[in-house]
Amino acid sequence: MFTGQAHAAVALCREALPVFRRMGAQKNEAITLTRLGCARRALSDVDRAADHLRQALTLARDIGAALEEIQARRALGVCEFERGRPAAAVRHLTAAIEAARRLQAAEEEAGAEEDLERIRTRVIEFDRLRL
């Protein structure tokens, strides 16, 4: 996502959230929180991104929105890695993979596996550089 697009996405999400909350559209709220978190991450605002993604995860879990929970968890895993928390990243991505398998959401499972592999590769490269 380009910076200009990320700024626009943040603005749209911030505009949409109160509307969905007033309507009681919790699934749409969870989706929007995930998108807001991803946009914040694209702007390198990883702490605020993680806050939005945790809210999305909690809401999706509370309302039983399994696919939205997987998507929020996957985005949170990537965000946690960028926050310097690789163990938390692995936990979230592993949980997303397991949930995607239970839901038979092949695309989400494959995406989370790719994210996890990318993180593992970066950790290995970092360890090599430290030696």
Sequence and secondary structure as in RCSB ss.txt:
>XXXX:A:sequence
MFTGQAHAAVALCREALPVFRRMGAQKNEAITLTRLGCARRALSDVDRAADHLRQALTLARDIGAALEEIQARRA
LGVCEFERGRPAAAVRHLTAAIEAARRLQAAEEEAGAEEDLERIRTRVIEFDRLRL
>XXXX:A:secstr
  HHHHHHHHHHHHHHHHHHHHHT HHHHHHHHHHHHHHHHHTT HHHHHHHHHHHHHHHHHHT HHHHHHHHHH
HHHHHHHTT HHHHHHHHHHHHHHHHHHT HHHHHHHHHHHHHHHHHHHHHHHHH 
